[in-house]
Structure formats: C-alpha cells, structure tokens
Amino acid sequence: MSNKFNEKYALITGSGSGIGQSTALKLAEQGAHIIIVDLDMNAANETKAMIAKFDGKASAYQCDIASNAQVKEVVGSILKDHPIDILINNAGIAHVGNLENTTEDDLDRVYNVNVKGAYNMMSSLISSMKERKSGVIVNIASIAASVGIEDRFAYSMSKGAILTMTYSVARDYIDHGIRCNCISPARVHTPFVDNFIAKNYPDNQEEVFTKLSKSQPIGRMGTVNEMAALISFLCSDDAAFITGSNIPIDGGFVTLNN
C-alpha cells in the first residue's frame, strides 16, 4: 500500500462491482478511505470485505442515486463525521434502442440514474467542497458522448449530459479549488457488459461479445483495472493541472475508427 491518498475520503457510486469496485480497491490500496455507495447492499459489502483483506479502510451505504432525498440523507450523514475529498460518479445503466423504439419510460429511467444521479451527488457535495476550497470530481462519460453509436439513443443522451455537466462544473468552481474531469471509455469488460449481452442478445452472446471487442481498433475491450488506473491518476495531485477535461480511454475507437 502507498499513501498517495492518505487521509482522503473518496465516495464512489456503483462501487459494488465493475469499474467502481476496481477503482475502490485501487484508491484503498493507496491509502484512501473508500465510501462505497451502491443500490445493492450485498455487492457494497462484498467490496468492503475485499478492501478489509489488505487492511484498507472502507464504509458502505445503500442508496438509490436517482432519489434526491436519499442522496441528501446519505451524504448529509457522512459529512457529519468527515469531509468527502473525492467524488467519482460511476453508477449507470444502459439501454438499447433508437429514437423510435425508446419509450418515454425508457428515457426517464436512463436519465434518472445516469444524469440525475450524478447531479444529485454533485449538488449534495459541492457546498462542502467550496467551504474547504478543495475537491476532486471524476465523472464516467463514454465514447457515446462524442460519436454516434447505433441503437443507443437514451444512453448517448445521458452520457452527453455527463460530458457537458463536467465542463460546466469545472468552469463554475475552478476558483474554489475544485477540479472536475470525466473519462470516456469504449467497451470495458465488466459484469455489466456480460449481463447486458445476456439480456439483449441471449441467442448469440459469443458472437456479440466478439463483435463488441473488435469494434475497438486495439482489438479488445478495456479492463476495469485500466479504467481504475486513469481515474486514480485524475484524483491525485499528479493531475493538479487537469480540470475541465474529457479523457478518452477507448483503444483508439474515436480517432482510429475511420
């Protein structure tokens, strides 16, 4: 373990699995106290137990980030005991469909988790960060925020919002010592992806997995550890000169897929 994040408190949404879990482990290994926030309390406790195995520090909370009231209650309770130095808005859901077959309910569901969830977290924490004149926010956007992806109307909408919210927050709070950036992954191999393929393409899962893997020019999906390494860097003092940036981590998807 290193002490890069010693005495820092990092709240990570959706940290019961996938990129969120890997990031929680990465930051905990570097001395951070991890605040695990997940809708699935069993998954949250699993991440907490993994961190405890190497004597890392973590606490776990169940929260529906789409609920402003729940977020305010959970964040308020945490802030009574200690500050939150780092916020990583990782939790999100997917949806397959174009404009014609995306219902209003589909759109609202994706918006409430992906967009409103990030808003709820940032708005609940920003005053505390302003008071301390210090804070780091990393949002998880997507290549879908920058390029057209087939049958991802609602998802692309939500990730485009994450990108522009990142720019707005970075601009508005730069004079308060708060940095805000986002990363834009291409496909990353997570349980989220496996479940997504199983749900939407049950009859040809292997074929779809191979197709999605090869859509990155580098020839494979990213790994959760690769995402966690970039997020860790952006949260650290090594990235003190970086704010208002969208960092692609996509195996060449955006620039080389011509």
C-alpha positions, 0 to 999 in steps of 0.5 A: 500500500502507498499513501498517495491518498492518505487521509482522503475520503473518496465516495464512489457510486456503483462501487459494488462491482465493475469499474467502481469496485476496481477503482475502490480497491485501487484508491484503498490500496493507496491509502484512501478511505473508500465510501462505497455507495451502491443500490445493492447492499450485498455487492457494497459489502462484498467490496468492503470485505475485499478492501478489509483483506489488505487492511484498507479502510472502507464504509458502505451505504445503500442508496438509490442515486436517482432519489434526491432525498436519499442522496441528501440523507446519505451524504448529509450523514457522512459529512457529519463525521468527515469531509468527502475529498473525492467524488467519482460518479460511476453508477449507470445503466444502459439501454438499447434502442433508437429514437423510435423504439425508446419509450418515454419510460425508457428515457426517464429511467436512463436519465434518472440514474445516469444524469440525475444521479450524478447531479444529485451527488454533485449538488449534495457535495459541492457546498462542502467542497467550496467551504474547504476550497478543495475537491476532486470530481471524476465523472464516467462519460463514454465514447457515446458522448462524442460519436454516434453509436447505433441503437443507443439513443437514451444512453448517448443522451445521458452520457452527453449530459455527463460530458457537458455537466463536467465542463460546466462544473469545472468552469463554475468552481475552478476558483474554489479549488475544485477540479472536475474531469470525466473519462470516456471509455469504449467497451470495458469488460465488466459484469455489466457488459456480460449481463447486458449481452445476456439480456439483449442478445441471449441467442448469440452472446459469443458472437456479440461479445466478439463483435463488441471487442473488435469494434475497438481498433486495439482489438479488445475491450478495456479492463476495469483495472485500466479504467481504475488506473486513469481515474486514480491518476485524475484524483491525485495531485499528479493531475493538479493541472487537469480540470475541465477535461474529457479523457478518452480511454477507448483503444483508439475507437474515436480517432482510429475508427475511420 
